[in-house]
Structure formats: structure tokens, C-alpha cells
């Protein structure tokens, strides 16, 4: 554990990943976030510096883990001009955990190589609790040498680690994962919404679902929340909309029509339009249950 670690993007996921690696004995030397108060609070908690520039992050760490929101944010932190993680990046390893387009991961690897650094995508298919406990499911893409260097760190963050292939490949698989998850969530919301309209007992319906072809992982994670209108955020509706869009963009390049994914994205786009984008993806049930008004919000 000789290599020092820094984090860029310390929201719910990034902060808990940083805490996990600190607990495992790694030197977490720097954290950076546009939300300064959050970065400063985390830095004080784990004994790191709340860096004020991206270049400072790179200066302070051997391995930089990024967990940012979208393609635009990713391109900003790897800018070729001005403040950038690429400044003085020779010998550094960048591990990029955000759900962004495959093309952007390919671009970042190209930029990192030009700066004589390494880049690896480590796409997460888990949530906040798993980030804190070190039980993430991680899909990795990039140069095999970068993967081998990152492996000791990634193994402390995950219980399932899968190397997919070259840069962009893991992001493609992650897009498929989230696309299917979002479709399943929308389908469950419609099934339970119809059951509710029929005045069926929802506990009974969910038990029947669990024993039949209607079963799914989202039944376990979202069913009760849909019934109880508890949409505390583990994976937001706005992220579901973004990620469905990534999958659809990949499909367009293959000249492939995905009508279910497109319909699901429209539902999540509607949530964002209604101001419900920061609810958990289970909040899609608010669009399908009769008579629902403002959904309940609970803080974690």
C-alpha cells in the first residue's frame, strides 16, 4: 500500500470509496469536488488535503480515482488547457469510475497516454452501501498493465472484479446493465401501478412476482419503496435518464432500434421535467400509480 490515493468527485459514492480505502490502510492524500464544503468536511474526516486545483490533486497522489457526473465534467477535469489532472501527470494512474460514454473513456485514455500516464475505466454496478463496505461490482476497461497496477486498490473496493477489455468496452457493458435495470424498474412500476388500480394487495402481488417470471433484482431493491413511496436516493432518476441516453446513443451507432429503452428514457425524462430527478429511480412509480401527488422524500 505504498501508492498514495486521491479522489476527484466526493459525493455519496466517491466519499464512501475514499473512506473505505482509508480504512484499508491506504494514504488518501487529497480530495477535490466543486462542492467545496463537502470536500473540506471529508478531508478533515480522513486526514487528506481538500485540494483547490486539479493540478494539485495530481501532484499529491500516485493514483487518482475520479467519480464525476457526466461526459462534460469528465472532459473538464482532463482538459488540455488550464487547470487539469493532466498537469504533471507522468507516471500517474487514473481510475475513472463515472458512468459516461464509451467514447469519452477512449479519449481520456488517449490524453493520459500523451501525458505519459495510465488510465483505466472501472465502471460500478453497485450503490452507496457497497461503496462504503468495499463490495462493489466493478467492470474494468483499458490497458492490461493499468488494470494490473490498479488491481490491489480495486480489490479493496470490490468483491467482484471483472476485466472486460480495451478502453470503452467496460463502459459499453455498464450502459447495457443500466439500460436493462432501468427498463426492469419501469416495468415493475407499471405492474405494481396496475395492481394498485385493481385494488390488489401489493404484498401478495410482489410475493407472486418473486416466484414467477416477473421476478427481478429491482423487485428486491425497489418494490417496497414503490409501494411505500419511499424514494430515498441510491440511484437518481436523473442518472437513470442520462444512462439510458448513453445506451441509446451506442445503439444508434450500431443502427439498432431499442424501443423499450427509448420509452423508459422518456419516463425518466418526464420525472426530471416534473422536478423529481433527484428522487431514487424507484420514484418512476409516481408516474404510474393512480392518485399520487407529491412523493415522500426521506433523507439518508
N, C-alpha and C positions, 0 to 999 in steps of 0.2 A: 504494500500500500504506500509506495514511495511517491507516486504521482499525485499532484495536487489537483483539486476539482473546483470548477466554478460553474455557476448556473446563470443563464440569461432567460428570464421569464419565470418568476417565482409566485405564480398564482397558486391555486389549490393543488395542482399536480406537481409543478416544479418545486414548491416549498416542501412538500412531503417527501419528494425524492431526495432533496438536499438533507432533510432531517434523517432519512434512512441511511444515507451514506455516511453522515456524521456519526450516527450510532454504530456503524460498522467499522469505525476507526479511520476513515479517510479524512484527509485535511481538506475541508471545504473552505477555500481561501477568499472567495468573492461571490457576491450575488448582485444581479442587476435586474431592474424592472422599471418600466416607465412610471409605474405607481410607486413613487419613492418611499412613502410611508411603509408600505408592505415590505419592500426590500430592506429598509432600515430595521424594522422590527425583527425580521428573520435573521439578519446579520447579527444583531445583538443577542438573539437566542442561541445561535450556533457558533458564535465567535468568528464570524467572517467579516470582510470589508464590504460595505454597501457601495460598490463602485459607481462613480458618476459618469464614466465613459465606457464604451465598449472596448476601446483600446486598452484601458486599464484592466479590464477583465482578462483579456488575453495575456497581458503582462504578468498577472498574478497566478496563472494556472497552467498546468500541462494539458489537462483535459477540460474542455468547455462543453457543457450539456445545455442545449437550447430547447425551450418549450414555449414557442410563440404561437400566436393566434392563426395566422394565415400566410399566404404567399407574399403579400406585400410586406408584412412585418419581417418575414424571413429575408427578403431581398434587402430590406433596410439595414438589418444587422450585419449583412455580408456585403455592404456597399463597397464599390471600387473607389469611391471618393469620400472624403470627410471621415468622421468617426466610424470605425468599423472593427469587427472582430478580426479582420484580415490583417490589421496593422501589427507588425512584428509577430506574425503567426507561424514562422518557420519552426517545424518540429512539433507543433501542437496537434492535438486530435480533437475534432469537433464531432460530438454525438448529437444528432438532431432528432428530437422526439415529437415534433409537431405533426399534426395531420394536415399535410399540404399536398400540392400536386406533384406527381412523379417528376415532371419536367423541372420543377424548382429544385428538387433534391439533386438531379443530374447537374444543374447549373452550379449549385453550391459545391459539389464535389470538384467540378472543373475549376472554380475560383480558388478553392482550398489548395488544389494541386499546384496551381500557378504561384501561390504564396508559399509553396514547399511545406504544406501542412496536409493532414489527413482528414477525411470526412466520412461519416457513417450515418445512415439513417437507422433509427431504432424506433419503429412505429409501435405505439402502445395500443393494446386491445383490452384495457382494464380501466379501473376508476380510482378515485381518491384513496379509498381504504387500502387498495392493493399497492398504491404508490408508497404509502406510509409503512406498510408491513413488508415490503420487498417481495411481493407476489405478483408482479406484473407479468403479462404475456407480451413478449417483445418479438417483433419481426424486423430483421435487420437486412440492410442492403448496402452494398459498396464494395470497396477493395477488400479481399480476404485478409490482407495484412492489417488493415484498420480494424476489422472485426476481431482478429486475434488479440490486438492490443487492447481493445475495449472490453473484451470478454470478462476479465476479472471484475470490472466495475459493474457490468450488466448483470452478472450472475448474482451480485448482492442486491440487485433491484428486482430480480425476477425469479420465478420458479419454472418458467418455460421460455426458452430462448431458441429462436429459430432463425438460421441464416437462409435468406431467400435467394439472393443472387446479387447481380451488379446493381449499381445505383439506379433508383427508380422502381425496381422490382418490388421491394417491400412496401413501398407507397401504393403500388397498384393493388397488392393483396389487401392492404389496410382499407383502401377505397371500397373493395368488394365486401369486406367484413362489415363496414359501417353502412353500406348500401343495403345489404341483406338485413342487418339489425334494424335499420330504420323502417324498412318495408314490414318486417315482422311486428314492430311496435305499432305502426299504423293499422295493420290488420287486426291485432289484438284489441286496439281501441275501438275499432268498428264492431268486432264481435261482441265485446262487453257492452258497447253502446246499444246495440240491437237487443241484447239480452235484458238490459235495463229497461228499454222501451216496452219489452214484452212482459215486464214485471216478474221476471225470473229471479230466483235467488242467486246473486253473483258468486257467493262462495261455492254453491253447488255447481254452477257453470264452470268455474275455474278448476274445480276438482275433476269434473268430466273432461275438460280440456287437457288436464295433466296426464290423463290415462288414455288419450286418443291421439289421432293425427294432428289435432290442434295444439299439441304441446309445443313449447319453445322455451328457449332461455329467457326471453323477455317476459314470459308468463311469470317466471320466478322473480325477476327483478322489478317488474313494473305493474303486475296485475293488481296487487293490493293497493299500490299507490294510485292507480286509476280509479279503483273503487272508492278509496277514502279521500281522493282529491288532495293527496299529499305529494306535491311536486317539488320537494327539496332537490336542489340541483346537484346531480352527479355527472350528467352529460346533457348540456343545454340544448334546447330546441334550435337555437341559432346555430350551434355547431352541427346539429343534425342536418339543417338546411345546407350549410356550407359543404359538409362532407358528401351529401347526396349529389350536390353540384359537381364535386370533383369526379365522382364516378360517372356521371352523365357526360362530362367533358371527355373522359377517357373513352367512353363508348362512342361518342361522336367521331373520334379519330379512327375508330375501327369500323365506322359506318354501320353501327349497330343500334337498333331501336330498343329502348328499355322502358316500356310504358308504365310498369309498376313503380320503378324508381322515379320516373317523372311525376307520377301522381303523388307519390309520397313527398317529394320535394315541394310540390305545390301546397300540401298541407302544412309543412313546416314553415314555408314562406308566409303562409297565412297567419301562423302563430306570431311570427316576427312582426308582421304588419299590424296585428292587434296588440302589440306591446307585451307579448308573452314569451319573447325569445329567450329570456333568462330563466324561465322555468325548465325543469328537467324535461327530457324528451317524452316522458310519460304524460306530460301536460297536453299532448295531442288528443287525449281523451276529452278535453274540454270542448273540442270541435265536434265530437260525435255523440255525446250523451245529451239527451233532451233536457231542457230546462236548466242548464248550467249557466251561471253568470260569472262572477269573478272567482277564479280558483284560489284555494287556500295557498298561502306561502308560509313555509317554516324555515327558520334559519338553522344552519348546521352548527 
